[in-house]
Amino acid sequence: MVQKLSSKERQKALDTLEYWKKVRGRDAIHKAFRFKDFNEAFGFMTRVAIKAEQMDHHPEWSNVYNKVNVTLTTHDAGGVSKRDIDLAKFIDGIVAREALE
């Protein structure tokens, strides 16, 4: 069973992630992304979906044209776990690589 991070562990992990924020009123983290267009946003979501499926850990997200909002929490653990931090790092890595191309 995946363990929920303590408040201290979660804050330490959040300090390593750029622009991810704690969601008010729940044990989750969130980040908003903006892309050039819908195609770029959908491509990003596809790459994240493939990784999420491999991890058996799926984000809560929404997409409107070039904007993607991502919320991560581990429902089985009742809050943010290492899985959420790992997926957030993967997501940030995709965006960083795309920005370099």
PEBELTA-V521323 format. One record per residue. N is the residue number from 1. PSI is psi in radians with two decimals (* if undefined). Layout:
((N:PSI) (N:PSI))
This chain:
((1:2.40) (2:2.38) (3:2.39) (4:2.45) (5:2.56) (6:2.90) (7:-0.74) (8:-0.77) (9:-0.72) (10:-0.78) (11:-0.72) (12:-0.76) (13:-0.74) (14:-0.59) (15:-0.35) (16:-0.13) (17:2.29) (18:2.14) (19:0.04) (20:2.37) (21:2.63) (22:2.41) (23:2.25) (24:2.27) (25:0.02) (26:2.83) (27:1.45) (28:2.84) (29:2.70) (30:2.59) (31:2.48) (32:2.45) (33:2.56) (34:2.31) (35:3.03) (36:-0.72) (37:-3.10) (38:-0.72) (39:-0.77) (40:-0.72) (41:-0.75) (42:-0.64) (43:-0.75) (44:-0.83) (45:-0.63) (46:-0.79) (47:-0.71) (48:-0.71) (49:-0.71) (50:-0.81) (51:-0.76) (52:-0.71) (53:-0.73) (54:-0.66) (55:-0.21) (56:0.81) (57:1.92) (58:2.36) (59:2.78) (60:2.18) (61:2.86) (62:2.69) (63:2.25) (64:1.96) (65:-1.79) (66:0.16) (67:2.38) (68:2.17) (69:2.24) (70:2.24) (71:2.31) (72:2.32) (73:2.71) (74:1.79) (75:-0.71) (76:-0.53) (77:-0.20) (78:0.39) (79:-2.88) (80:2.30) (81:3.10) (82:-0.56) (83:-0.72) (84:-0.74) (85:-0.76) (86:-0.74) (87:-0.68) (88:-0.73) (89:-0.71) (90:-0.82) (91:-0.82) (92:-0.62) (93:-0.69) (94:-0.85) (95:-0.72) (96:-0.75) (97:-0.74) (98:-0.65) (99:-0.47) (100:-0.39) (101:*))
